[in-house]
């Protein structure tokens, strides 16, 4: 009785500590395993990668930095892992100075884990401080003329993965990972004009806008925020940061619900006690 009554005045620092523990344990030890249900838009993105034609490459457009790393990096990693598994070579096209390094480091780690080689299975085209519209329109007609070299300064014509990549007809899919509203450029200049499948990896606050493009068929699939990455990892049967973060969110929500329930029990018991006095 006394314990429940004391919950009415529990030190908020204790609540914060419990919340930190609830979040940290699933992220550190991967012990919960509450997988999210895979949505239609995530399954559609997965199927689009599965159906990329042989001989074509994929583009992972990276327009994010440290501010949205928790959402956009798991999306990038999930798509990169699937492309590696499927044997589809891909090029990272980074538009953000921070995101260039962050995305490259993430893919390097996955490539090392899966035994993939830069120049054969993947490349990075390096940071591109230019107008997205212009780059997209140019690469559609002259891929090698637009980029010339990879991040290491090697001409694309001498890289095994890209030596035969000439134009949009050699691109099988584009994945746009971004917290900004840049997806219309890919839709307008590549998706609608050349019928290239476009996938979208927005942050959670941008997801509602994505459904407009999804419902009209302008994009073929979407990974909604960090939970989209977690769902994609379920399809890949891989427990990466996305699924661990989903577990951490579930644990935090369960803790909050528990504290609300226990706190209300204490409140009603305290009120009952005062009524009896």
C-alpha positions as CSV (number, residue, x, y, z in Angstrom):
1,X,0.0,0.0,0.0
2,X,2.7,2.5,1.0
3,X,4.7,1.7,-2.1
4,X,1.7,2.4,-4.4
5,X,1.0,5.7,-2.6
6,X,4.6,6.7,-2.9
7,X,4.4,6.4,-6.7
8,X,2.5,9.7,-6.6
9,X,5.7,11.5,-5.8
10,X,8.3,9.4,-7.5
11,X,11.5,11.3,-8.5
12,X,11.4,12.1,-12.2
13,X,15.1,11.1,-12.4
14,X,14.2,7.5,-11.6
15,X,11.7,7.6,-14.5
16,X,14.5,8.9,-16.8
17,X,16.9,6.2,-15.7
18,X,14.3,3.5,-16.3
19,X,13.6,4.9,-19.7
20,X,17.3,4.9,-20.6
21,X,17.6,1.3,-19.5
22,X,14.6,0.3,-21.5
23,X,16.0,1.8,-24.6
24,X,19.7,0.8,-24.1
25,X,19.2,-2.9,-23.4
26,X,17.5,-3.8,-26.8
27,X,20.0,-1.6,-28.7
28,X,23.0,-3.2,-27.0
29,X,22.0,-6.8,-26.5
30,X,19.3,-7.4,-29.1
31,X,17.2,-9.4,-26.5
32,X,13.5,-8.6,-27.3
33,X,12.8,-9.5,-30.9
34,X,9.4,-7.9,-31.3
35,X,9.4,-7.6,-35.1
36,X,7.1,-5.1,-36.8
37,X,4.5,-6.1,-39.3
38,X,5.7,-5.6,-42.9
39,X,3.6,-3.0,-44.7
40,X,2.6,-3.1,-48.4
41,X,4.8,-0.2,-49.3
42,X,7.9,-1.9,-47.8
43,X,7.1,-5.2,-49.4
44,X,6.7,-3.4,-52.7
45,X,10.1,-1.8,-52.4
46,X,11.6,-5.2,-51.6
47,X,9.9,-6.8,-54.7
48,X,11.2,-4.0,-56.9
49,X,14.8,-4.8,-55.9
50,X,14.1,-8.5,-56.4
51,X,13.0,-7.8,-60.0
52,X,15.9,-5.6,-61.2
53,X,17.0,-6.9,-64.6
54,X,20.4,-8.5,-65.0
55,X,23.1,-6.2,-66.3
56,X,21.5,-3.1,-64.8
57,X,22.8,-1.1,-61.8
58,X,21.0,0.6,-58.9
59,X,21.4,4.2,-57.6
60,X,21.2,5.0,-53.9
61,X,20.8,8.7,-53.7
62,X,22.0,10.0,-50.3
63,X,20.7,13.5,-49.2
64,X,20.9,13.2,-45.4
65,X,23.5,14.0,-42.7
66,X,24.0,13.5,-39.0
67,X,20.7,15.1,-38.2
68,X,18.6,12.3,-39.6
69,X,21.2,9.5,-39.4
70,X,19.0,7.4,-37.1
71,X,16.3,7.1,-39.8
72,X,18.0,7.4,-43.1
73,X,21.2,5.4,-42.5
74,X,19.2,2.2,-41.6
75,X,17.2,2.6,-44.8
76,X,20.4,3.0,-46.8
77,X,22.0,0.0,-45.1
78,X,18.9,-2.2,-45.7
79,X,18.8,-1.4,-49.4
80,X,22.5,-1.8,-49.8
81,X,22.4,-5.2,-48.1
82,X,19.6,-6.4,-50.3
83,X,21.4,-5.3,-53.4
84,X,24.5,-7.1,-52.3
85,X,22.5,-10.3,-51.6
86,X,20.7,-10.0,-55.0
87,X,24.0,-9.4,-56.8
88,X,22.9,-6.0,-58.2
89,X,25.8,-3.5,-58.5
90,X,25.0,-0.1,-57.1
91,X,26.4,3.4,-57.0
92,X,26.0,5.8,-54.1
93,X,25.2,9.3,-55.2
94,X,25.6,11.6,-52.2
95,X,24.4,15.2,-52.2
96,X,25.2,16.0,-48.6
97,X,28.8,16.6,-47.3
98,X,28.2,14.7,-44.1
99,X,26.1,12.1,-45.7
100,X,28.8,11.2,-48.1
101,X,31.1,10.0,-45.4
102,X,28.4,8.4,-43.3
103,X,26.9,6.4,-46.2
104,X,30.2,5.3,-47.5
105,X,31.3,4.1,-44.1
106,X,28.1,2.1,-43.7
107,X,28.4,0.5,-47.1
108,X,32.1,-0.3,-46.6
109,X,31.2,-2.1,-43.4
110,X,28.5,-4.2,-45.0
111,X,30.6,-4.9,-48.0
112,X,33.4,-6.2,-45.8
113,X,31.0,-8.4,-43.9
114,X,29.5,-9.8,-47.1
115,X,32.8,-10.1,-49.1
116,X,31.9,-7.5,-51.7
117,X,34.4,-5.4,-53.5
118,X,34.4,-1.7,-54.4
119,X,34.5,-1.2,-58.2
120,X,32.9,-4.6,-58.8
121,X,29.8,-4.7,-56.5
122,X,29.5,-1.0,-55.6
123,X,31.0,2.4,-56.0
124,X,30.5,5.9,-54.6
125,X,30.3,8.8,-57.1
126,X,31.5,11.2,-54.5
127,X,29.9,14.4,-53.1
128,X,28.0,16.3,-55.7
129,X,27.5,20.0,-54.8
130,X,25.2,20.7,-57.8
131,X,21.6,21.1,-58.7
132,X,19.8,17.7,-58.5
133,X,17.6,18.4,-61.5
134,X,20.5,19.1,-63.8
135,X,22.5,16.0,-62.7
136,X,19.5,13.7,-63.1
137,X,18.7,15.0,-66.6
138,X,22.3,14.7,-67.6
139,X,22.9,11.2,-66.3
140,X,19.9,10.0,-68.1
141,X,21.5,10.6,-71.5
142,X,25.2,10.4,-70.6
143,X,26.0,8.6,-67.4
144,X,29.8,8.5,-67.7
145,X,30.0,12.0,-69.1
146,X,28.0,13.3,-66.1
147,X,30.1,11.8,-63.4
148,X,33.4,11.0,-65.2
149,X,35.1,9.4,-62.1
150,X,34.3,7.7,-58.8
151,X,35.2,9.0,-55.4
152,X,38.8,7.8,-55.9
153,X,39.3,9.6,-59.1
154,X,39.1,6.5,-61.3
155,X,37.4,7.0,-64.6
156,X,34.1,5.1,-64.8
157,X,35.1,3.6,-68.1
158,X,37.9,1.8,-66.3
159,X,35.8,0.4,-63.4
160,X,34.4,-3.1,-64.0
161,X,31.0,-2.2,-62.6
162,X,30.4,0.9,-64.7
163,X,32.4,0.5,-67.9
164,X,29.3,-0.6,-69.8
165,X,26.9,1.8,-68.1
166,X,26.1,4.5,-70.6
167,X,22.6,6.0,-69.9
168,X,19.3,5.6,-68.2
169,X,18.6,2.3,-70.0
170,X,21.3,0.7,-67.8
171,X,19.7,1.9,-64.5
172,X,17.4,-0.7,-62.9
173,X,16.2,1.2,-59.9
174,X,16.8,4.4,-57.9
175,X,16.5,4.7,-54.1
176,X,16.1,8.2,-52.7
177,X,17.0,8.5,-49.0
178,X,16.3,12.0,-47.7
179,X,14.6,14.1,-45.0
180,X,13.8,16.7,-47.7
181,X,11.2,16.9,-50.5
182,X,13.5,15.9,-53.3
183,X,11.7,12.9,-54.6
184,X,9.7,14.9,-57.2
185,X,12.9,15.5,-59.2
186,X,13.5,11.8,-59.6
187,X,9.9,11.2,-60.4
188,X,9.8,13.9,-63.0
189,X,13.1,13.5,-64.8
190,X,13.7,9.7,-64.5
191,X,10.6,7.9,-63.3
192,X,7.9,9.4,-65.5
193,X,10.1,10.2,-68.5
194,X,12.0,6.9,-68.7
195,X,9.9,4.5,-66.6
196,X,12.7,3.9,-64.1
197,X,11.4,2.4,-60.8
198,X,11.8,4.9,-58.0
199,X,11.9,4.0,-54.3
200,X,11.6,6.4,-51.4
201,X,13.2,6.5,-48.0
202,X,11.8,9.5,-46.2
203,X,12.1,10.5,-42.5
204,X,8.9,9.9,-40.5
205,X,7.7,13.5,-40.8
206,X,7.9,13.3,-44.6
207,X,6.0,10.0,-44.9
208,X,2.5,11.4,-45.5
209,X,3.7,13.2,-48.6
210,X,5.2,9.9,-49.9
211,X,1.8,8.2,-49.9
212,X,0.6,10.6,-52.6
213,X,3.3,9.4,-54.9
214,X,2.8,5.8,-53.9
215,X,-0.9,5.8,-54.4
216,X,-0.5,7.2,-58.0
217,X,2.2,4.7,-58.9
218,X,4.9,7.4,-59.3
219,X,7.1,5.5,-56.8
220,X,7.1,1.8,-56.5
221,X,7.8,1.4,-52.8
222,X,8.7,3.3,-49.7
223,X,10.5,2.7,-46.4
224,X,8.7,5.0,-43.9
225,X,11.3,6.3,-41.5
226,X,13.2,4.0,-39.2
227,X,10.3,1.6,-38.9
228,X,10.4,1.1,-42.7
229,X,14.0,0.1,-42.3
230,X,13.1,-2.3,-39.5
231,X,10.4,-3.9,-41.7
232,X,12.8,-4.2,-44.6
233,X,15.3,-6.0,-42.3
234,X,12.5,-8.5,-41.4
235,X,12.2,-9.4,-45.1
236,X,16.0,-9.7,-45.3
237,X,16.0,-11.9,-42.2
238,X,18.7,-9.7,-40.8
239,X,18.7,-8.0,-37.4
240,X,20.3,-4.7,-37.9
241,X,19.9,-1.3,-36.3
242,X,16.4,-0.9,-37.6
243,X,15.0,-3.9,-35.8
244,X,16.9,-3.2,-32.7
245,X,15.7,0.4,-32.7
246,X,12.1,-0.9,-33.2
247,X,12.6,-3.1,-30.1
248,X,13.9,-0.1,-28.1
249,X,10.8,2.0,-29.1
250,X,8.5,-0.9,-28.1
251,X,10.3,-1.3,-24.8
252,X,10.1,2.4,-24.1
253,X,6.4,2.5,-25.0
254,X,5.6,-0.5,-22.8
255,X,7.5,1.1,-19.9
256,X,5.5,4.3,-20.2
257,X,2.2,2.4,-20.4
258,X,3.2,0.4,-17.3
259,X,4.1,3.6,-15.4
260,X,0.8,5.2,-16.3
261,X,-1.1,2.1,-15.1
262,X,0.8,1.9,-11.8
263,X,0.6,5.6,-11.3
264,X,-3.2,5.6,-11.7
265,X,-3.5,2.7,-9.3
266,X,-1.6,4.7,-6.7
267,X,-3.8,7.7,-7.5
268,X,-7.1,5.9,-6.9
269,X,-5.8,4.2,-3.8
270,X,-4.7,7.5,-2.4
271,X,-8.1,9.0,-3.2
272,X,-9.8,6.0,-1.6
273,X,-7.7,6.3,1.5
274,X,-8.6,10.0,1.9
275,X,-12.3,9.2,1.5
276,X,-12.1,6.7,4.3
277,X,-10.4,9.1,6.7
